[in-house]
């Protein structure tokens, strides 16, 4: 038997067991769905010490960071359970019959709601072994929507992935849910074969632009194309206005470095490019501000990519080194800041405004604040963009007024005097943006709105009440929000 045949057979079995579980889960009452999700969260918390120990061995991430990430993971499972009980995510709309409907023909009885899309394939991320992995946000959203999940585990933490799914499986069985509510497969080829499988109805991904784009193209080339929600990459530029730079140089430098070096710069929201006035003291402050001690990057591939990115940038005549240490290109790497001008960026934005995954940032000096808008309008799609300005200064506010429309056009989240790392899991969060930040700019990968990615609308026309889903009935037995006659 060839390797390809073995992979296909193994993947086929994995997908079909998840598809069977998905059919059962979709029919599970909402209150029961919420109870199971809370049971899984409790089980993950109870197994936290064991899971965190494995994660430390595989990822080199600090224990405190992993504890916080696991807390976030179980919190979002419980938050989504609350959403399931509330029922607003169903977006129920009821139009009763209207013989006098102004369009010129009677309106029939129409009742619309969102239903589970079907089995979901989730490609786990390397840099969040809990929160964007087996039990992470994509899985929580898909479960809340009523779909079972097949996770393609990341090669950076395979043992943790297996241990996590074992905890979920045991909790699901004990709660009376399907054993294969969440399952795991390993290997790039297995992931590709699963993505092509006709039983998979949607997929999510967090990773590189190259890898994500390749999977996106596969999802769209299927005989039945499916939604592919990819988070691919972002530079997350930050723009410092003149008055703020003059009055808060040291503070801005320290806060920027804290954001750039958090988790060793291995965050998709790291502000990789900082625009500052050429005459400000921020550049000197950045040279001398304290940074955390270096720590290993997640794996050798990321370390190699980080060094290659630095070497490519420093090989340019229009880029100089602002600060680095003797070990900046060793493992573990020290923080590095590079320096260039806004003229260089405007001349070659694609080469300079680029993601270098790791503890590094590019500082760009400008002399004319009006040029910031020009830079902003030339950006590729971003997850975030930041404005640092003095709200009491008229000139700074004018800079911001000019920047905001351009940044709204290019980013999914625009920040004022805060830094983009640390993405709160909440109701109004937006973690997405125009391509190449994501492949689906109308959606979010974080927050309760992310559940809509794994739902699709269905309208029931002229149905007897006894055959309608409970959410669409006039008596509203679930007590959820219904939009009636507009």
PATOR-398299 format. One line per 2 residues: number of its first residue (from 0); for each residue x, y, z of C-alpha. Coordinates in steps of 0.02 Angstrom, whole numbers. Each point is the difference from the previous one (the first is absolute). Layout:
N
NUM = X,Y,Z  ...
***
This chain:
486
0 = 0,0,0  70,169,-48
2 = 22,142,125  -130,103,-92
4 = -130,-137,15  36,-18,185
6 = -16,188,28  -164,9,-98
8 = -76,-147,93  52,67,170
10 = -61,175,-41  -163,-64,-72
12 = -37,-94,160  41,152,106
14 = -111,115,-102  -147,-121,-4
16 = 0,-28,188  -2,189,26
18 = -140,16,-128  -104,-128,96
20 = 33,94,162  -45,164,-84
22 = -172,-63,-51  -36,-50,181
24 = 70,162,70  -101,108,-119
26 = -160,-80,65  50,23,183
28 = -110,127,94  85,166,31
30 = -2,-14,190  80,-171,-12
32 = 129,65,-123  47,136,123
34 = 12,-125,144  119,-111,-98
36 = 112,147,-45  12,51,182
38 = 40,-180,48  143,0,-126
40 = 65,165,70  -4,-70,177
42 = 94,-155,-56  135,102,-84
44 = 22,106,156  13,-157,106
46 = 134,-71,-115  91,166,-9
48 = 159,-48,92  30,-151,-110
50 = -42,91,-161  108,151,43
52 = 149,-112,40  -12,-81,-172
54 = -20,170,-83  158,65,86
56 = 99,-148,-64  -61,19,-179
58 = -9,189,-24  126,78,120
60 = -134,125,52  5,57,181
62 = -114,-80,128  -84,165,43
64 = -39,34,-183  -73,-175,-22
66 = -105,14,158  -74,162,-65
68 = -32,-76,-169  -88,-152,72
70 = -107,117,106  -47,95,-157
72 = -41,-164,-89  -120,-64,131
74 = -74,174,24  -47,11,-183
76 = -80,-173,5  -110,60,143
78 = -33,167,-86  -59,-91,-156
80 = -107,-114,108  -87,157,66
82 = -27,57,-180  -79,-167,-45
84 = -124,18,143  -38,180,-45
86 = -39,-48,-180  36,170,-80
88 = 126,-82,-117  -144,-87,-90
90 = -53,169,-73  -184,-49,-1
92 = -110,101,-120  -187,-29,-18
94 = -108,80,-134  -184,-41,20
96 = -114,-9,-153  -51,171,-66
98 = -129,10,-139  33,187,-19
100 = 190,-10,-12  49,156,-102
102 = 108,-92,-127  -159,-41,-98
104 = -24,-181,51  -51,-78,166
106 = 142,-44,117  4,-182,56
108 = 43,-62,174  191,0,5
110 = 107,-52,148  190,10,-11
112 = 137,-58,117  180,-58,-2
114 = 38,-186,9  163,-99,19
116 = 103,-4,-158  67,-176,29
118 = 165,-82,50  141,127,21
120 = 186,-26,-32  112,108,111
122 = 185,22,-41  80,38,168
124 = 129,138,27  177,-19,67
126 = 8,155,110  -157,-34,104
128 = 4,-185,49  -162,20,98
130 = -96,154,-59  20,-30,-188
132 = 21,-187,3  -104,-154,41
134 = -116,83,125  26,178,-59
136 = -111,136,-68  -40,-79,-168
138 = -50,-163,84  -104,91,131
140 = -91,100,-134  -33,-153,-107
142 = -66,-98,149  -113,143,51
144 = -68,5,-177  -43,-185,10
146 = 142,-80,-98  126,-134,48
148 = 182,43,-34  147,-90,-78
150 = 162,84,51  157,-15,-104
152 = 126,10,142  150,114,-17
154 = 166,-89,-14  70,113,136
156 = -103,-80,139  -62,-174,-52
158 = 2,-80,173  -96,145,74
160 = -128,-13,-140  -29,-184,36
162 = -8,30,187  -124,142,-22
164 = -117,-99,-113  7,-146,124
166 = -64,116,137  -137,66,-115
168 = -51,-174,-56  -16,-64,179
170 = -100,153,53  -115,-15,-151
172 = -37,-183,34  -34,33,183
174 = -117,143,-48  -96,-110,-122
176 = 68,83,-157  77,-88,-151
178 = 174,-68,37  67,73,-163
180 = -67,174,32  180,59,-18
182 = 131,-109,-85  180,24,-54
184 = 104,-49,-150  185,30,-29
186 = 105,37,-154  -8,126,-140
188 = -62,-123,-130  -137,-63,116
190 = -56,180,21  -7,27,-187
192 = -98,-161,-27  -123,48,137
194 = -24,171,-79  -45,-84,-164
196 = -122,-123,81  -180,33,-53
198 = -65,-22,177  98,152,63
200 = -108,156,-18  114,140,65
202 = 180,24,52  100,120,108
204 = 186,36,4  127,105,95
206 = 175,9,-71  107,65,-142
208 = -57,89,-157  77,-133,-111
210 = -76,-148,90  -168,82,26
212 = -15,56,-180  41,-175,-63
214 = -138,-75,109  -121,139,-49
216 = 27,-43,-183  -31,-185,35
218 = -162,40,92  -60,103,-149
220 = 56,-128,-130  -105,-141,74
222 = -150,-63,-102  -100,77,143
224 = 98,154,56  -13,37,186
226 = 29,152,110  182,13,54
228 = 35,119,143  186,32,-1
230 = 99,119,110  160,18,-98
232 = 111,143,58  7,182,51
234 = 128,137,34  -118,105,107
236 = 76,173,-28  -1,130,137
238 = 3,187,-36  63,124,131
240 = -58,180,-23  122,144,36
242 = -70,68,164  -14,-171,79
244 = 177,-39,-56  64,161,79
246 = -90,-20,166  7,-189,28
248 = 156,-61,-89  64,-113,139
250 = -171,-73,38  -36,-36,-183
252 = 170,-82,-22  -23,-113,151
254 = -178,-48,-45  47,-35,-180
256 = 144,-112,49  -110,-94,124
258 = -125,-33,-139  131,-50,-129
260 = 90,-120,118  -153,-75,85
262 = 2,-189,-28  167,28,-88
264 = -88,94,-140  -93,-156,-53
266 = -173,79,-6  -102,39,-154
268 = -45,170,75  180,55,34
270 = 22,183,-56  140,-38,-121
272 = 20,176,-70  3,161,101
274 = -10,172,-84  76,141,105
276 = 50,182,-32  182,12,-52
278 = 36,137,127  -80,-90,149
280 = 93,-81,143  -86,-167,-29
282 = 142,-68,-106  128,30,138
284 = -122,-65,131  -21,-161,-99
286 = 188,-26,1  10,5,188
288 = -167,-69,62  3,-166,92
290 = -58,-158,-86  -40,-173,70
292 = 135,-133,5  4,-104,-159
294 = -95,-163,-7  -3,-139,-130
296 = -118,17,-147  -133,-132,-26
298 = 100,-112,-116  152,-6,-113
300 = -100,46,-155  -60,162,81
302 = 177,38,62  69,-25,-175
304 = -136,108,-76  32,137,127
306 = 186,6,-37  -29,-5,-188
308 = -123,145,13  124,105,100
310 = 141,-36,-121  -106,46,-149
312 = -54,164,80  174,50,62
314 = 73,-40,-169  -88,153,-71
316 = 92,165,-17  -153,97,61
318 = -12,-97,165  115,17,150
320 = 5,-85,170  -73,104,141
322 = 34,-127,137  52,-181,11
324 = 96,-113,116  143,-121,-26
326 = -126,-142,-3  -132,83,-109
328 = 18,-134,-134  38,-145,113
330 = -119,-111,98  -75,69,108
332 = 2,166,-95  14,170,81
334 = -116,140,-56  46,94,-159
336 = -63,168,-63  37,60,-176
338 = -11,179,-64  -51,77,-165
340 = -89,153,-69  -174,30,-66
342 = 74,42,-170  74,-175,-9
344 = -167,-77,49  -94,100,-130
346 = 125,-54,-132  -7,-186,42
348 = -142,-37,123  -15,-184,-44
350 = 180,-35,51  2,105,159
352 = -176,-16,71  10,-188,25
354 = -21,-121,143  155,-65,87
356 = -67,-127,124  100,19,160
358 = 70,136,116  34,133,-131
360 = -76,162,-62  31,133,-132
362 = 1,183,52  -41,122,-138
364 = 38,186,19  -100,136,-87
366 = 16,188,-15  -171,40,-74
368 = -150,-74,91  -104,20,-157
370 = 98,-144,-76  -70,-121,130
372 = -167,-2,-89  86,-42,-163
374 = 89,-147,83  -161,-59,82
376 = -94,-2,-165  136,-106,-78
378 = -4,-135,133  -53,-178,-31
380 = -141,-68,108  40,-3,187
382 = -74,-75,156  33,162,96
384 = 63,177,-18  45,116,144
386 = -3,188,22  99,75,144
388 = -48,183,20  -35,137,125
390 = -188,24,9  20,177,65
392 = 110,57,-144  -88,69,-154
394 = 141,-47,-119  4,-180,64
396 = -188,-14,-18  12,62,-179
398 = 132,-133,-37  -117,-130,74
400 = -151,63,-98  96,-24,-161
402 = 66,-170,51  -159,-80,65
404 = -94,-21,-166  154,-75,-81
406 = 30,-120,144  -182,-52,9
408 = 14,-44,-183  153,-110,30
410 = -21,-76,174  -127,-96,102
412 = 39,83,167  61,180,22
414 = 73,48,169  20,168,86
416 = 145,17,123  6,-186,36
418 = 102,-142,-73  -75,-143,-100
420 = 74,-151,88  -120,-76,124
422 = -161,-38,-94  -148,2,119
424 = -127,-141,-23  -163,95,9
426 = -158,48,-93  61,148,-106
428 = 172,-68,-44  56,-1,-182
430 = 149,-108,-43  9,1,-188
432 = 32,117,-144  20,17,-188
434 = 113,-124,-91  137,-51,35
436 = -41,23,185  -143,-123,-29
438 = -88,-89,-141  -171,53,65
440 = 0,186,45  -185,1,51
442 = 32,-117,147  95,-8,164
444 = 103,-142,75  -17,64,179
446 = -154,48,101  -179,-61,-1
448 = -33,64,-177  120,-135,-63
450 = -138,-131,18  -85,66,-157
452 = 141,-71,-107  -65,-175,32
454 = -185,31,-32  -105,21,-156
456 = -174,75,-22  -157,-99,-39
458 = -175,71,-27  -159,-100,30
460 = -147,57,-106  -181,-35,47
462 = 47,-141,121  -121,-68,131
464 = 56,47,175  23,-182,52
466 = 136,-23,-131  93,162,35
468 = 158,6,107  -44,63,173
470 = 98,161,-30  -121,48,-140
472 = -165,-33,87  -116,141,51
474 = -11,-57,180  192,9,8
476 = 25,-145,122  188,34,8
478 = -28,181,54  127,66,-125
480 = 5,162,-98  -113,0,-153
482 = -14,138,-130  -183,-2,-51
484 = -65,94,-154  158,102,-6
***
